[in-house]
Amino acid sequence: MKTVEIRDQEIAAIEEFAARREALLREIRKVIVGQEKVVEEVLISLFARGHCLLVGVPGLAKTLLIGTLAEVLDLDFNRIQFTPDLMPSDITGTDILQEDAATGRRKFQFLKGPIFTNILLADEINRTPPKTQAALLQSMQEYQVSAGGTTYPLDLPFFVLATQNPIEQEGTYPLPEAQLDRFMLNIEIQYPPFEDEVQIVLQTTSVGKPTPKKVMDGPAILRYQELVRRVPASPFVVSYAVSLAQKSRPQNPQAPQLVKDYVEWGAGPRASQYLVLGAKAMTILQGRYAVSIEDIQAMAPSVLRHRIIPNFKAQAEGISSLDIISRLLSEVKPSADGSEAG
């Protein structure tokens, strides 16, 4: 098996990043109570150059978390409330006819939409029609906007967090699987435990509001995003990530019987990439220097949840994609020689 080494320069950068991460979390905790795993996964997605889909009922501080993150990272932040009448141009911008006061000549000028920001909250993305959803998702993939035959680059870093409400589905437009695949992570936000909710109520019903400090900026985030890709991942670890994705597909002869019985469609190649990138980001967020099998396993639920589609039989028997992922993790074992995992 090929040996993967890390240079002293990367070690110093990872140590610096781990220290910045502690300061970042300290400032976020001034405003956000609990939700440690959610915060960690949002940061993993940001530093891995991915995007997040946040699923949770109203009132769980999704907007507050994202706004706080933008404030601590010193990034521009816009929020779009997705509604059935929202048009693509309401997101990307539109050409408007302007008259030059000096010459009297008229010309079209592009008026940038709210997508021209660093952090974008797409609130209740499933409440707008597919054409409008697609306008956002194209920009997520290509980091640019096309309008009137002209292409406009987006400022980097560019990070999209979309929310969905899991309990009100009437009048919604569910994201197709191909569009769901654009999101690196599907993060489920649960109700807070009793002690956290008490602290939330005390904090939000008192005089005064915590003010987090800025601890990072855009150029630093871009450097750390590049650092994530330089973190070593051995063929042993990468082959395990690829095997997890491949064996989630019922068409694969080596897929576990559970997958063949209960999965309509499995995860595509983008899942393998995001498993490895997410594990790399987790590694340096925790101040470590190389990716482990445990990092891949920790990333699997959020990476695979929206990429494994249970079939009708699974739905009838109450088997969810998370149940399938759990069984997949128990049945697919890493291979000792770095070849296809067994």
N, C-alpha and C positions, 0 to 999 in steps of 0.2 A: 504493500500500500504506500502511496506517495506521502512523504512527510510534509506537513504544512507548517511553515515557520512564520513568525511575526517579528518585525524589526523593532529596534529600540525606539525609533521615531514613533511607530504606531503605539507602542506601550505607553510612552509619555503622553500621547494624545488621548488615549483611553483613560488614563489616570486623571487627566485634566477634565475630560468629559464627565467622569463619575463625580467629581467634585461639583461641577456645574449642575449636574442632575440633582444633587442633594439640595442645592440652593433653589433650584426650580421647584422641586416638590415642597420645600418649606414655604415658599410664597403661595403656591396653589392651595396648600392646606389652610392658609389664613382665611380663605373664602369657601372652599369646598370641604365639607365634612364627610369623611369616609370615602367610599368608592375608589379604594386604592387600586384594585385590579383594572377598573375602567380607565383611570388616569394613566396607568402604566401602558395599557394597550393603545390608547390614543397617542402617547409619546412614541411608542414603537412604530406606529403607522407613520407619524410625522417624520421621524428620522430615517425610515426606510423608503421615503418618497412614495408612500401609498396614500389611500383615502379611506375614510371610515364610514360605515353605515351603523348608526346608533338606533337600537330598537328598545323602546321603553314607553310606559304610559306617561301622560303629562304630569308635570310637577316634580320630576326627579333631577332638576337642575342641569339638564343637558345644555341649554343656552348659556346659563351662568358659567358652566365649566369651560365652554369654548371661548366665551368672552374673556374669562380670566386667563386662559392660556394665551390668547392674543396679547393681553396686556402685559403679562410676565415676559413674553418673548419679544415685545416691542414690534409687533406686526400689525398691519392694517387688517381690519375685520369688518365684514359685511354679512348681514343676515337677509335671506330672502324667504318670505312666507309663501310657500307653493300653494296655489289655489287652482280650481278648474279653469279659470279664465286667463291664467298667466300665459303669455306668449313668449316664444324664444327670444325676441328682441328685448323683452323686459329683463332678460338675464344678460345677454351678450352686449346689448346696445344697438343703436340704429343710426342710419344716415339722416341728417336733418338739413333742410335748405337754408343757407345763411346768405345774407346780403352784405357785401363789402361796403361800408359806409363811405369810403374814399372814392371808389370807382363805380359803385352802383351795380357791379356784377354779382351774380348769384352763383353759388357753388355748394355742393354737398359737403358736409362736415360730419365725421363720425363722432357720435356722442357715446362715450363708453358706458356700459352697464355695470351693475354691481359685481359682476364676476371679476372685474379688474381690481383684485385685492390679493392679500396673502392668505388669509383664512376666510373661507366662505362657509356659512351655515345654511344648508338647504333644508329648511324646516318643513317636515311632512312632504317629502319628495313624491310620495305615491298619490298625492291629491291633484297632481297636474297631468295633462295628457302626455302620451308617449313622445310627441314631437318636441315638446318643451323639455322633457326629461333628457332626450337625446342631445339637445343643444348644450346642456351642462356636461353630460358624460363625454362628449367629443373634446371639450376643453380639458377635462380631467386627464384624458389620455395623451393629448397632443400639446398641452400647455400653450395653446394659441386659440384665437377667435378669428373666424373668417366672416367678413361682411362686405357686401358690395364689391366683390372681386378682390378685396384687399385682406391680407392676413396681418393680424395684430398679435404680437407675443404678449404673454402674461408675465407679470413680475414674479420672480422666484424668491423664496419658496412659495409654492402654491399648494394649498391643502384644503380639501373639501371634506366636510363632515355633514352627512345627510341624516335626517331623522325620520323614523316611521313610528306611528302609533299602532301597536299590535291589536288593539281592542275595537277600533272603529274602522271597518273595512267597506262599509256601504259608500258608494260614490267614489271609490278610489281606483287608481290605475296601477296595479302591481307591476314592479319592474320586471321585465323579461330576464331570463337567466343570463343571456349574453351581456346585459347591462349590469346585472348584479355582480358579474365576474370582474367588472372594472374596480370594484371596491376591494381593497386588500383585506380588511377585517370587517366582520359583522359582530358588533359588540352589543351584548344584551345587558341592559341596565335594570337591576332589580330594586325592589323597595329597600330602604335602609333598615338596619336592625334598630331595636328600641333605643339603645343608648345613643346611636348616631342621630336618630330622629329628634330626641330630646335636645341634643346639642344644636341641631339645625333650627328648631323652633326658638330656642333661647337666643341664638345669634341673629335670626331674622326678625324678631319681635322686639329688639332692644334699640336704643339710640346709638347711632354711629354705625359706620360701615368699614370693614377691614380694607385697607389699601395695599395690595401687593406691589412689590418693587420689581422693576425690570432687571432680569438677570442674564438675558441673552438677546441677540439681534439676528436679523436676516442673514448677513454674511457668515456669522458663527454657525447658524443652522445649516447652511449650505456646506460648510467645512465638515460638520459632523455627519451629514448625509453621505458625503464622500468617504468619510472614515468608516462608516458602516459597511460599505462595499469592499473595504480593504481587510475586514476582519476575516481570519482564516476559517474555512469550513472544509474538513477533510472529505475525500471521496466516500469514506465510510458514512459520514453524516448526510451528504448530499444524496447518495444512493438510497438511504432510508426515506428521505423526504419524497423522492421520486416514486419509490415503491408504495408509499402511503397513497399518493395521488392515483397511481395506476391501478392499485387494487381496490379503489373505490368505484371502479367502472365495471358494471356487470358484464360488459362484452369481453373483459380480460379473462382468459382461461384460468389464471391463477388467483382470481378474486375469491375471497372467502364466500362460503355458501350463503351467509347472511346478506352479503351485497347482491348476489345473483337473485335472491328471493325478494328483496325489499327495496332495491334502488332502481329508479327509472334512468337517471343520468348521473354519472360520477363527476369528479373534479377534473378539470382540464390542466394543461401544462402550466398555466399561470398560477395554479395552486402550489405546484412544486417550487416555483420561483419565490412566491410569497412566504412559504414555509421557511425557506432558507434565509431570505432577507429579514423576515420578522425575527427569526432566531438570532441572526447577527445583531440586530438592533437591541434585542433583549440582553444579549451578551455584554455589550459595552454599557448599556444602561445600568447593569449590575456590577460594572467594574471588572469584568472578566475578559480574557484575551482570545478565547477560541470557543467555537460553537460545539455543543454537546447534543447527544440524542435526546436528552431531557428537555432541551430548549425547543427542539422540533415538536416534541409531544405536547409541550405547554402551549405552543402556537396553534396546534391542530384544530381545536374546537372553533376558534374565531375565524381561522382561514378557511375551513372546510364547511362550516355550518350552512352557508348560503350557496355552496357549490355542489353539494350532494342532495339530489332531489329524490325523496322517497316516492315509491310508486303507490298505486291505489291500495294494494294489499297492506302495505305498511301503514297508510293512513287509517285503514279500517281496523287495524289491530293496535293503533295508538303508538306506533313506533316512529320516533322523530329522527331527524338527521343527527342530533346529538347522541341518541342511543346507538345509531349506526357507527358514528365516529368512535365512541367508547369501545365498541366491540372490535372495530378495525385496529385500534391501538393495542388491544390485548392480543390480537391474532397475528398482526404483522410484526415480525421480529427483525431487528437490524442484523445484517450479514457481517460476519467477522472479517471477511476479506475485501469489503468495499464494493462487491458486486451487487447484483439485484438482491434486495432484502427478501428473506423468506417469510 
